[in-house]
Amino acid sequence: MSDSAGGGESGGVAGAGQDAEADNEPPQQAPPLPESDGLEVVVVEETSEDGAPPSAKRLRMSEEEQEPKPIKVLGETPAQEDAHPPAQETLQYVEEDQEGEGVPVSGGGKEECHQNGDAGHDAPFKEGETKPEEEHNGNRSADSPSEGQQLGLDFTQNPQMLTGSWTEYSSLPENYLKGCKWAPDGSCILTNSADNVLRVYNLPPEIYSYNWDLLPEMSPVLRMAEGDTIYDYCWYPKMNSLDPDTCFIASSSRDNPVHLWDAFYGEVRASFRPYNHLDELTAAHSLCFSPDGTQLYCGFDKAVRVFYTERPGRDCEERPTVVKKQGQSGIISCFGFSPCQSVYACGSYSRCAGLYSCQDGTLLALLPTRHHGGLTHLLFSPDGNYLYTGGRKDPEILCWDLREPGKVVFSLKRNVATNQRIYFDLDLSGRYLLSGDTEGVVSVWDTQTAAPDGNEELLQPQLRFQAHWDCTNGISIHPFMPLLATSSGQRQFPWPGDSEGDSASDAEGGEAVMSAQENRQDNTLSVWWAGPLSPAAEGNPEKSTEVAEA
């Protein structure tokens, strides 16, 4: 969709670089892509043999396949030669007896996952699985000249800001952003902001041709207004802009049901209505689709409810997280699904994370309470061996080794002095983890530099740069291009003297405080280039970034 769609009444998701359909006309129905069978999705040459446009993403079979390598599953003894000492933390394993009461057991789930058996993050993948390192790892991309357009992330230098959106958020006071997420096919960006509007931005086609001097400010092609504060939102994981039936977004807001929004027309496609024990409509605090997209998991106070995507309404499966006063208490605030086991993780505002079976919601393990604030975001590593967790007003992101649950491999320091959800993201190889902080600085950690013995340590960032002058609350890595999206802003609490209009007569200290307060207001969506610079880009005097002092 072109940016001329403006208000987005008929705009929506379209493959980047494709021409927009005319207003009030249905989008062109493109033939579905062939089944991938777990094969890797990469960008091929601009013009394919069948004459497809450059923006169409094609599937390409991975040329190398290696033998599977088993790993230890939850609760088993480490297979390595005492590489990881026993965890010092207390770990709770539970399973239900015949009466349904939770009892401790010595081992966790017995499902095997034949991926990445080594302590590192770069072990071979099993046959038929994606191998993101081969195409997305920044170190290996330079050694693959056959992949003409496949560029890896390069954090030896500061990312370069390409474009963004700021005018869109200046019409209302304190209209700060609350995160940004790339679409699964990489064609567009979804944002959430304080005005309770979800916006979709198409990726400018000039980015593909390195014509960065011609990049205008981005304008949303679609706006979807919720009725109240948006708690959470997410893309349908099988979203493909060539198939409009897969283009939809789930969102949850206060005092409203869960909505499925059509990402082509901005209309509500379906609703899921959760009710409490008083038969009153209640709002989900967190959302996440299952990896196959057939189920929608919703987080509530001491409970998870599972809706089936193809069956809207109020019918759902309820999975309490506390059974007979044992389990994970608090509001379930975030979800994550393991890429190689039938396991999902729940984070809660009670400062802990739990691992559950996807089949019936059985609690497999409770990770020790190490965070200082309630969890707001968590991610599995691509190999499924590690879980990253972060909380509000908590200066640490913790990396847990799920082959030895309860063991923290390393921690990452960031400045989080707010209750706001501060996202972090991993690239597809699992090597780079990126996170913003409340000072607007983005930190990049190379997880492969962690000590191989697995002893807990503080991992230092490889790169830090000033992305915004206000809180960088959202960060998202493009699925296959070296692009970053960041969002900024937070609720501002003015100084008492600001409303009196006497700051000009104050002492120098008062003026300095006022100017610093004004400079911190930065409600912006930004797109960054984090790959190797082409000759055209090197000569581009585009806005440069500054390295933040450690």
C-alpha positions in Angstrom: 0.0 0.0 0.0 1.3 3.4 -0.8 1.6 6.1 1.9 -1.0 8.1 0.0 -3.6 5.9 1.7 -3.3 8.4 4.6 -6.1 7.7 7.0 -6.0 4.0 6.1 -9.6 3.4 5.3 -8.6 1.1 2.5 -4.9 0.9 3.1 -3.1 -2.0 4.7 -0.3 -4.5 4.5 1.3 -5.0 1.2 4.6 -6.4 0.0 7.2 -3.8 0.3 7.8 -2.1 -3.1 4.5 -3.2 -4.6 2.1 -0.7 -6.0 -1.0 0.0 -4.0 -4.4 -1.1 -5.0 -6.9 1.7 -5.8 -9.1 2.9 -3.0 -12.2 0.9 -2.3 -11.0 -1.9 -4.4 -10.1 -5.3 -2.9 -6.4 -6.2 -2.8 -5.2 -8.4 -5.5 -5.4 -12.1 -4.6 -1.9 -13.5 -5.2 -1.4 -17.2 -5.4 -0.2 -18.7 -2.1 3.5 -19.5 -1.7 4.5 -23.1 -1.9 4.8 -25.1 1.3 8.1 -24.6 2.9 8.3 -27.9 5.0 10.4 -26.1 7.5 12.8 -24.8 5.0 14.5 -21.4 5.2 13.0 -18.2 3.9 15.5 -16.0 2.3 15.5 -13.2 -0.3 16.5 -14.3 -3.8 17.5 -12.2 -6.8 15.3 -9.2 -7.6 13.7 -10.8 -10.7 12.7 -14.4 -10.4 12.3 -16.8 -13.2 8.5 -16.6 -13.1 8.6 -12.8 -13.4 7.5 -12.1 -9.8 7.9 -8.5 -8.6 11.1 -7.8 -6.5 9.1 -7.4 -3.3 7.7 -11.0 -3.3 9.6 -13.1 -0.8 10.4 -16.6 -2.2 11.3 -19.7 -0.4 14.7 -21.2 -0.9 15.8 -24.6 0.1 18.8 -24.7 2.5 21.7 -26.4 0.8 23.4 -27.8 3.8 21.9 -30.2 6.3 23.6 -31.7 9.3 22.9 -34.7 11.6 20.7 -34.0 14.6 22.4 -33.6 17.9 20.3 -34.4 21.1 20.2 -32.0 24.0 19.1 -32.4 27.6 15.5 -31.6 28.2 14.0 -30.0 31.3 14.9 -31.8 34.4 17.5 -34.2 33.0 21.2 -34.5 34.0 23.5 -32.3 31.9 25.0 -34.2 29.0 28.2 -32.1 29.0 31.2 -33.1 31.1 30.2 -31.1 34.2 30.3 -28.0 32.1 27.5 -26.5 34.2 27.6 -26.9 38.0 24.3 -27.6 39.8 22.2 -24.6 40.1 22.3 -22.9 43.5 18.7 -21.7 43.2 15.7 -23.6 44.4 13.7 -24.9 41.5 10.2 -26.3 41.8 9.0 -29.1 39.6 5.4 -30.1 39.9 3.1 -32.5 38.2 -0.5 -33.6 39.0 -1.2 -36.8 40.8 -4.4 -38.8 40.3 -6.4 -36.4 42.6 -5.1 -33.4 40.6 -2.8 -32.1 43.4 0.6 -30.8 42.5 3.5 -32.9 43.9 7.2 -32.5 43.4 9.0 -34.8 40.9 12.6 -35.2 40.1 12.4 -34.7 36.4 10.6 -32.5 33.9 9.2 -33.2 30.5 10.6 -36.1 28.5 10.0 -34.7 25.1 13.3 -34.6 23.2 14.5 -31.7 21.1 17.3 -32.5 18.7 18.7 -29.1 18.4 21.9 -27.4 19.6 23.3 -29.8 22.1 26.4 -27.8 22.8 26.7 -25.1 25.4 27.2 -22.5 22.7 24.5 -20.9 20.5 25.8 -22.2 17.2 25.5 -25.9 17.2 24.1 -27.7 14.1 20.4 -27.9 13.5 18.5 -31.0 12.8 17.5 -32.1 9.3 14.6 -30.1 7.9 14.9 -27.2 10.4 15.8 -23.7 9.6 19.4 -22.7 10.1 19.2 -19.0 10.6 22.9 -18.6 11.3 23.9 -19.6 7.8 22.0 -16.7 6.2 21.4 -14.2 9.0 24.6 -14.3 11.1 26.6 -11.2 10.4 29.9 -13.0 10.4 28.9 -15.6 7.8 27.0 -13.3 5.4 30.3 -11.8 4.1 31.4 -15.3 3.2 28.3 -16.0 1.0 28.7 -14.0 -2.2 26.1 -16.1 -3.9 23.5 -14.5 -1.7 23.4 -11.2 -3.5 20.8 -9.5 -1.3 21.3 -11.4 1.9 23.1 -9.0 4.2 23.8 -9.7 7.9 23.8 -7.5 10.9 26.9 -5.5 11.4 27.5 -3.9 14.8 31.1 -2.9 14.4 29.7 0.6 13.8 26.7 2.6 14.8 23.5 1.9 12.9 22.4 4.6 10.5 19.0 6.2 10.9 17.1 6.0 7.5 13.7 7.4 8.2 10.9 7.5 10.7 7.6 9.0 11.8 7.3 11.8 14.3 4.7 14.2 12.9 2.1 11.5 13.4 2.5 11.6 17.2 2.8 15.4 17.6 -0.9 16.3 17.1 -1.8 15.2 20.6 0.0 16.0 23.8 2.0 13.2 25.4 1.2 10.8 22.5 4.2 8.6 23.3 4.8 5.2 21.6 4.5 1.9 23.5 6.5 -0.4 21.2 6.9 -1.5 17.6 6.9 -4.9 15.8 7.9 -5.9 12.4 5.4 -8.1 10.5 6.4 -11.7 10.2 7.0 -11.2 6.4 9.0 -8.0 7.0 6.8 -5.9 4.8 5.5 -3.4 7.4 5.8 -2.2 11.0 3.1 -2.1 13.7 3.1 0.5 16.5 1.1 1.1 19.6 0.8 4.6 21.2 -0.8 6.4 24.1 -3.8 7.6 21.9 -4.9 3.9 21.8 -4.4 3.6 18.1 -2.5 0.8 16.3 -0.7 2.0 13.2 0.7 0.1 10.3 3.6 1.5 8.3 4.8 0.1 5.0 8.6 -0.3 4.5 9.7 2.4 2.0 10.7 0.8 -1.3 13.7 3.1 -1.6 15.4 1.1 1.1 15.8 -1.8 -1.3 17.7 0.3 -3.8 19.9 2.2 -1.4 18.3 5.5 -2.5 18.3 6.7 1.1 18.7 10.4 0.2 15.1 10.2 -1.2 13.5 8.7 1.9 10.6 10.8 3.1 9.1 10.7 6.6 6.9 7.6 7.0 3.1 7.9 7.2 0.8 5.2 8.4 -1.2 3.4 5.8 -3.6 2.1 8.4 -5.0 3.2 11.7 -7.0 0.9 14.1 -8.4 2.7 17.1 -9.2 0.7 20.3 -11.7 1.9 22.8 -9.3 2.2 25.8 -5.7 1.6 26.9 -4.1 -1.1 24.8 -2.6 -3.8 27.0 -0.9 -6.0 24.4 -0.9 -6.6 20.6 0.7 -9.1 18.3 0.9 -10.2 14.6 -0.5 -13.5 13.3 2.6 -15.6 13.0 1.8 -17.0 9.6 1.1 -13.5 8.2 2.1 -13.1 4.5 1.2 -10.0 2.6 0.6 -12.0 -0.6 -2.3 -13.8 1.2 -4.8 -11.3 2.6 -6.5 -14.0 4.7 -3.4 -14.3 6.8 -3.0 -10.6 7.4 -4.5 -9.8 10.8 -3.5 -8.5 14.2 -4.7 -9.3 17.7 -5.1 -6.6 20.4 -6.4 -6.4 23.9 -7.6 -3.2 25.6 -9.1 -2.3 28.9 -12.8 -3.2 29.3 -12.9 -4.6 25.8 -12.8 -8.1 24.2 -9.8 -9.3 22.3 -10.0 -8.0 18.7 -8.7 -9.5 15.5 -8.0 -6.6 13.1 -7.9 -7.0 9.4 -4.5 -5.6 8.4 -5.7 -4.7 4.9 -8.8 -2.7 5.7 -8.5 -1.9 9.4 -11.8 -3.5 10.4 -12.5 -5.9 13.2 -12.5 -9.4 11.7 -13.4 -11.3 14.9 -13.7 -10.9 18.7 -12.8 -13.2 21.6 -14.8 -12.5 24.7 -13.3 -13.7 28.0 -15.6 -13.6 31.1 -14.8 -13.8 34.7 -16.5 -15.9 37.5 -19.2 -13.2 37.7 -19.9 -13.6 34.0 -18.5 -10.1 33.4 -16.4 -9.2 30.4 -12.7 -9.0 31.4 -9.7 -7.9 29.4 -6.6 -9.9 28.7 -3.3 -8.4 30.0 -1.1 -10.2 27.5 -1.5 -12.0 24.1 0.4 -14.5 22.0 -0.4 -16.7 19.1 0.8 -20.3 19.2 3.6 -20.9 16.6 1.2 -22.5 14.1 -1.4 -19.7 14.6 -4.2 -22.0 15.5 -4.5 -20.8 19.1 -4.5 -17.5 20.9 -3.1 -17.5 24.4 -4.4 -14.7 26.8 -3.0 -13.8 30.2 -5.1 -13.1 33.2 -4.7 -13.0 37.0 -3.4 -16.4 37.9 -4.8 -17.9 34.7 -4.2 -18.4 31.0 -7.1 -18.8 28.6 -6.6 -20.4 25.2 -8.9 -19.5 22.3 -9.0 -21.2 18.9 -8.4 -18.7 16.1 -11.0 -20.3 13.8 -13.7 -20.2 16.5 -14.3 -16.7 17.8 -16.6 -16.1 20.7 -16.5 -16.9 24.4 -15.5 -20.6 24.2 -12.0 -21.1 25.5 -9.9 -23.4 27.5 -9.0 -22.1 31.0 -5.7 -23.0 32.5 -5.1 -21.8 36.0 -1.5 -21.1 37.0 -2.2 -21.6 40.7 -3.7 -24.9 41.8 -4.3 -25.5 45.5 -2.2 -22.5 46.4 0.8 -23.8 44.5 2.1 -22.5 41.2 2.7 -19.1 39.5 0.7 -16.3 41.1 0.1 -12.8 39.8 -1.1 -11.4 36.5 0.3 -13.2 33.5 2.1 -10.3 31.7 4.0 -11.9 28.8 4.3 -15.1 26.8 6.9 -16.9 24.8 6.9 -20.2 22.9 9.9 -22.6 22.6 10.8 -23.1 18.9 11.8 -26.7 19.3 9.7 -28.1 22.2 6.0 -28.1 23.0 6.6 -25.7 25.8 5.6 -22.1 26.5 6.8 -19.7 29.1 4.7 -17.2 31.1 6.0 -14.2 32.9 4.0 -12.6 35.7 4.0 -9.5 37.8 4.9 -11.7 40.7 8.5 -11.5 39.4 8.8 -15.1 38.3 8.5 -17.1 35.1 7.0 -20.6 34.6 7.3 -23.2 31.9 4.2 -25.0 30.8 3.2 -27.8 28.5 1.4 -26.7 25.3 -0.8 -29.8 25.3 -2.7 -29.3 28.6 -1.0 -26.4 30.3 0.7 -28.6 32.9 3.3 -26.6 35.0 6.7 -28.1 34.2 9.0 -25.8 36.2 9.0 -22.5 38.1 12.1 -20.4 37.6 13.5 -18.8 40.8 12.5 -15.3 41.6 15.5 -13.3 40.7 14.0 -10.1 39.2 13.4 -7.0 41.3 10.2 -6.1 39.4 7.3 -7.8 37.6 8.2 -9.4 34.3 7.2 -7.5 31.2 8.9 -9.3 28.4 10.6 -12.7 27.7 12.1 -14.4 24.6 13.3 -17.9 23.8 16.6 -18.3 21.9 16.1 -19.7 18.4 17.6 -23.1 19.5 15.2 -23.3 22.5 18.0 -23.8 25.0 17.8 -20.3 26.6 15.1 -18.0 28.0 15.7 -14.3 28.3 13.5 -12.4 30.9 13.3 -8.7 31.7 11.1 -6.8 34.2 9.9 -3.3 35.0 12.0 -1.1 37.2 14.6 -3.8 36.9 18.1 -3.2 35.7 18.8 -6.7 34.4 17.9 -9.0 31.6 18.6 -12.6 32.7 19.6 -15.5 30.5 18.3 -18.8 31.8 19.7 -22.2 30.7 16.6 -24.4 30.2 18.7 -27.5 30.0 19.4 -26.9 33.6 16.3 -24.8 34.7 17.1 -22.4 37.5 20.6 -21.6 36.2 21.3 -18.1 35.1 24.0 -18.1 32.5 24.6 -14.4 32.4 22.9 -11.1 33.0 22.7 -7.9 30.9 22.6 -4.5 32.5 20.2 -1.8 31.2 18.7 1.3 32.7 15.0 0.7 33.4 13.6 3.2 35.9 9.9 3.0 34.9 7.0 0.6 35.0 6.6 0.9 31.3 7.2 -2.2 29.2 10.7 -2.0 27.7 11.0 -4.5 24.9 14.2 -6.4 23.8 14.8 -8.5 20.7 17.0 -11.3 19.4 18.2 -11.7 15.8 17.3 -14.9 14.0 20.7 -16.5 14.8 20.3 -15.8 18.5 23.6 -14.1 18.6 22.7 -10.4 19.1 20.3 -9.2 21.7 19.2 -5.6 21.6 17.4 -3.5 24.1 16.7 0.2 24.7 16.5 1.9 28.1 14.8 4.9 29.8 17.7 7.2 28.7 17.1 6.5 25.0 20.3 4.4 24.6 20.2 1.1 22.6 22.6 -1.6 23.8 23.8 -4.5 21.6 25.1 -7.6 23.3 26.9 -10.5 21.5 25.7 -13.6 23.4 28.5 -15.7 21.8 31.0 -13.9 24.0 29.6 -15.4 27.1 32.0 -17.7 29.1 31.8 -21.3 27.8 31.8 -22.7 31.4 28.4 -21.1 31.9 29.3 -19.4 35.2 27.0 -16.5 35.9 28.5 -13.2 34.9 27.7 -9.7 33.7 28.0 -9.6 29.9 29.2 -6.2 28.6 27.5 -4.7 25.6 29.4 -4.7 22.3 27.9 -1.4 21.2 25.8 1.4 22.7 24.3 4.2 20.7 21.9 7.1 21.4 18.8 6.2 19.4 16.4 8.7 21.0 16.4 11.5 23.5 13.6 9.9 25.5 12.9 6.4 26.7 13.5 3.8 23.9 10.7 1.4 24.8 10.4 -0.7 21.7 13.0 -2.4 19.4 12.4 -4.9 16.7 14.8 -6.6 14.3 13.7 -7.2 10.7 13.1 -10.8 9.9 15.7 -11.1 7.1 17.2 -7.6 6.4 19.7 -5.7 8.6 17.1 -3.2 9.6 16.0 -2.1 13.1 12.8 -0.4 14.2 12.8 1.6 17.4 10.1 3.5 19.2 10.4 6.1 22.0 8.5 8.1 24.5 7.1 7.9 28.0 4.6 9.7 30.2 6.1 13.0 31.3 5.6 14.4 34.7 6.3 18.2 34.5 8.2 20.0 37.2 6.1 22.0 39.7 7.4 25.3 38.4 6.6 24.5 34.7 2.9 25.5 35.0 3.7 28.8 36.6 5.5 30.2 33.6 8.3 31.6 35.8 11.2 29.4 34.6 12.8 32.3 32.7 13.3 34.2 36.0 14.7 31.2 37.8 18.3 30.6 38.4 20.6 28.9 35.9 19.8 25.6 37.5 16.1 26.0 36.9 16.6 26.9 33.3 18.9 23.9 32.8 16.3 21.6 34.3 13.5 23.0 32.1 15.5 22.7 28.9 16.5 19.1 29.8 12.9 18.3 30.4 11.9 19.7 27.0 14.7 17.9 25.2 13.7 14.5 26.6 10.3 14.6 24.9 10.8 12.4 21.8 7.8 10.5 20.5 9.2 8.9 17.4 9.3 5.7 15.3 12.7 5.3 13.7 14.0 2.8 11.1 17.8 2.1 11.2 20.2 0.4 8.8 22.4 -2.0 10.8 24.2 -3.7 7.9 27.3 -3.0 5.9 27.2 0.4 4.1 27.1 0.5 0.3 29.0 3.2 -1.5 25.8 5.1 -1.9 25.2 5.0 1.8 28.7 6.0 2.8 28.3 9.3 1.0 24.9 10.0 2.5 25.1 12.7 5.1 22.0 11.3 6.7 21.4 11.8 10.4 24.2 10.1 12.3 24.1 8.5 15.7 26.3 9.2 18.7 28.0 6.6 20.8 26.7 6.8 24.4 29.3 6.8 27.1 29.3 3.6 29.1 
